[in-house]
Amino acid sequence: MMTKILKINPLSPEPSKIKEAAEVIKRGGTVAFPTETVYGLGADALNPEAILKVFKAKGRPSDNPLIVHIATFSGLELIAKRPAKSALVLIKEFWPGPLTIILKKKKIVPDIVTGGLDTVAVRMPDNKIALSLIKKAGVPLVAPSANLSGKPSPTRAKDVAADLSGKIDVIIDGGKTRIGIESTVIDMTTSPPTLLRPGGLPVEEIEKVVGHVQRQSMSHETTPVRSPGLKYRHYAPKARMVIVEGDSDAVQSEIKKLAEKGLKDGKKVGILAFHKEFRVEGCITKYAGSRPGTVAGRLFNILRAFDKDGVDLIISEPYGGNGLKLGIADRLRRAAGQG
């Protein structure tokens, strides 16, 4: 398959190019496109054969649910049963934006989208290209991250091409994504609501609107899940990755010990640092920044860069806390296979 690259202005998407991509969707094809979080691999959410192409291109397990992307509230009415009042309040406050909401699905949604569950994950992306494409296609789109399953998510069109060129029909190049990690996923079919995946929207902002949100681990591989990104190893580089926890001085000392051992064993060692001054001689050190917005925007690119460098072992400083930091910490843990 020949994959076509369509460069589209992210601020003022060219209608002719949007139409070209939308026609591919209508024919049952696959189109990678930017959102405000990461690039997604789009297909008609009501066409099981098209959705199968997404799973095949990504090498994605079939029990891993997909998020359905919409551009209008009529799109929500098409695929989901009427949301509770609390969910409607969230929708009004945060859509379009990096928030995915779990709702009861309608029969029109194929089981392949939801992993056979009675719920569907829905969001409205805050990106002009994404919204224009969905509207022009005239159908909601499934759009998991446009990468090979398990690898770091793509924040640039060239990341998509590196993974999926020759496997999908079109890649829209709309520049670098704004946030850099995936959407927050909240289950509004439970009481209280349940945070399934922290992400681009801090859960604290959600709680200001709907009150307490319970946190729940859904990483067990044998447990059916309502959200993507919870089963299997995700966001992962090729190299083995280790996160060293503790206070700053102890962490840096332990990282140096692990790095020296790795080098002695003949490994190529990478250091993922959140303190600019931290370096280990003989290792490839990459600084992700310290501010959450900066780290989120750089994280997946750095993990991909380690792959290009041929690193065997990545040793990371810890990163965590509230707000956006929670989503970043989640991606680090899953990249290290810690769930």
N, C-alpha and C positions, 0 to 999 in steps of 0.2 A: 504493500500500500504506500502511495506517495502522500506524505503529509504536507498540506499547504500552510504557509505562514501568512497571516493577514495582519499587517500593522495598522492599528486603529488608534485614533486620537482619544486619549482617555477623558479629556475635558469636553470634547465635542465630537462624539463618534460619527463617522461618515455613514449616512443612511445606506448607501449602495453596498458598503462592505458588511454592515450589519445584516442587510437583506441576504447577501451571499452566504453568510454563516448560518442564518436562520433557515435558509432553504436546505442546507445540509441536515439540520435537525429534523426538519419536516420529512425528509427522505429516510429517516431512521439512522442517520449518521452520528458521529461524535465530534464535539467541538470543545477544545480547552479554552477557557476564558478567565480573565482576572475578576476577582471580587476585592473587597476591601481587606479581606483576611489573607487568603492564599489563592492560587489559581485552582479552578475547579474543572473537572472533566464532565462536560454537559451532554445529556441525551434526553430525549422525550420521556418524561416520567410516567407516561401512560402507555408506553410501547415496550413490552417485555423483551422483544427481540433487540431493540436498540439498547436497552439496559444491559442485556447480556454482553454486548460489545464492550461496555464500560468495565464490567467484571473481568472480561478476557484480557483487555488491554492492560489493566492494572495488575492482573494476577491476584485479584481480591477474593477472599473467602465469601461464599454466598450467604453465610449467616451473619454477615456484618451489614447492618442497616445503612441505607443511604439517606442523606438529607435532600428534601425536595425544595427547590428554590422557586419562588414566585415573584411577580412584579406588581401585582394588584391584589386587592382584597377579594375580588371575585375569584381569583386563583385559589385563595384560602378556602372559600366556600365550596369550591369544586372538589377538594381533596380531603377536607377535615370536617368532622361534625362540629356543631356550634360550640365554640370554646366557652368555658366558664368566665364569669365576669372578671376574675382576677387575671386570667390569661389575656382578655381583651384590653385590660389596663396596661399590661406589659407591651402588647402589640402597639398600642397607641403611643406609648412612651419611647420605645426603642427600635421600632421598624421604620424605615430600613436601617439595618445595622447588624453588628456581629452577635446576634442572639438567635439561637435555634430553640424552638418550642416543641415539645412532644405533646401531641393531641390525639384524640381518638380519630381513626381514619374512616373514610367512606369506602364503599366497595369498589369504586372506580380505580383506586390505587392498587396496582398489582402487588401480589405477595412478595415478588422478588425485590421490591423496593424496601420492604419492612422486615425482611427475614421471617415472614409468616406471622408477625405480630399484629395485634389489633390497633396499634398506634402508628403514627407517622411523625417524623421529624421535619419541621418546616421552618424556613427562614426567608426573609426578604433582604437581599444583599444591598449594601450602600455603595454602589458602583455604577456609573452611567453606562458603561459597556454592557455589564451583566443585565441591568434592567432593560436596556434597549433590545438586547438579544432575546430575552425571555418574552417580551411583549411582541416582538416581530415574529417569533416562532409560533406564538399563539397557544403554547402549552407550558405547563410547569416543567422544570428541568431537574433531574437528579444531577448532582455535581459534587461527587467526592473529590478530594484533592487530586490534582492531575499529575500523579507520580506513580511509580511502581509501588505496589502495596508494601507497606512497612518502611519505606525510605523516607528521608526528610521531605516535608511538603515543599512545593515550589512557590517561590515568591516572584519569580521572573519567568518570562517566556522561554528563555534559554534553558532553565531548569526543566521545564516541561519537555522541551525538545530532546534533552539529554536522556530522559527516561522513556518517552513515548513516541518519538519520531519513527514513522513507519508502522505504527500500531493504531493511529487515530487519523481522522480525516483532516481536521483543521486545528491550528493553534492560533488564537488571537493574541498578538503582542500588544498589550495595553500598558506596558511599563511595569515598574515595580509596585507590588501591592503595598497598601498604606500601613496595615497593622502588623502582619507577618506571622501571626499564629491564628489557628482556627477559631471559630465562633464558640461562645459559651453555650452549653446545652442544658436546658432546664425542663424537667418533666412536670407538666401542669395537669397530669391526670392523677397525681397523688396529693394528699393533704397532710401536712403542708407540702408545698412544691419541693422537688428534689433536684439538687445540682448533680448532673451526670458527668459533665465535663467542664472544667473551668477554661476560660478562653479570653477572647478579645473584649468582652464586657465584664467588668468586675462584678462578682456576686453581691458585693456590698451595695452597688447601685440598684440591683434588682430588689434587694431587701428593703430599700427605701420606699419602694412602690408597693410590694405585696407582703411585706413582713418577713418572718423567719423562713429561711430556706434550709432544709436539711441536707447535710452532706452525706453521700453514700458511695462507697467503693463498689464498682461494678466490673472489676478486672478479672474475675475468675473465668477461666477459659471454658468451663462447662455450663456457665450461666447465660441464658438468653439475655441480650442487652437491647435497650431501646435507643441507644445512641451509637454512632460510629466512634472509633478511636479508643474503645475501652477493652477490646479483646486483642490478643496477640501482641507482638512487639511492634511499636509504631514509632514513626519519626526518626528511624534509626540509621546511623552511618554503617558502613561495612565493618569498621573496626569494633573491637570490644571496647565498651565505654564504662568507666567507673566514676562515680560521684563520691568525693570525700567529704563527709559531714563533720561539723564541729565548729569551734571558734576559729577565728582567722589565723592566728599563729600556729595552732595545732594542725589545721588543715594544710597550710603551706608546707609545713615540715613533713607531713605524711605524703603529700603529693611529690615532694622531692625524693623521698625514699622509694615510692612506687615507680617514679620515673627512672631513677638510677638503676633499679632492679630490671625494669623493662629494657633499658639501653644495654645493660650487661647481658641480658638474654638475647640480644640481637634484634630487638623490636624497634620499629620506628614509632616514636612516641609523640603524641600531640597533647598540648595543655590548653584547656578551655578556661580562660581567666576572666574574672569580673573585677579584678584590681589591676589597673593599668601597669603598675610597676612590677608585677609578678612575672618572673621569668625563670626557666630552668635550663641550664646549659645543656646543649645537645638535643633539645626538644624543639618541636615546632609549636610556638605559642601563638594563640589567636585570642585577641581581646574583644569580648562581646559588648563591652560597655558596662555601665553600672545602673543607669536610669532604665526603668522598665520598658518604656517605649522604644528605646534604642536597642535593648537586648532582644525584645520580641522581633524587631525588624531584621536583626542580624543572625539570630540563632540558627535557623535552618540553612542559611547560606554558608555559615561557618562549618556546620556538619558536612555539607556537600563539599566544601573546600578541603576538609580533612580527607575525604574520599579521593579527591584528585591528587592529593599529596601522597597517597599510598600509605597512610598511617595505619599501624597495626593496633595501637592502643591509645585511647583518648582518656585522659584523666581530667576531671572537671572540678572546679571549685563549686561549692553549693550555692544555690540561689533560690530564695523563697520569701514568703511573706504574704501580705494581703494584696487585694486589688489585682492588677495585671500580673504581679509577681507570682500569684497562685497558678495561673495558667502556664507561665514559663516553667515553673518548678515541675508541673505535671508533664510537660513535654520532655524535660530533661530526664525525669525518672523513667518514662516510657522508652525513651531513646536508649537508656541504659538497661532496659529489660526488667525494671523494678516494679512496673505496674502501678 
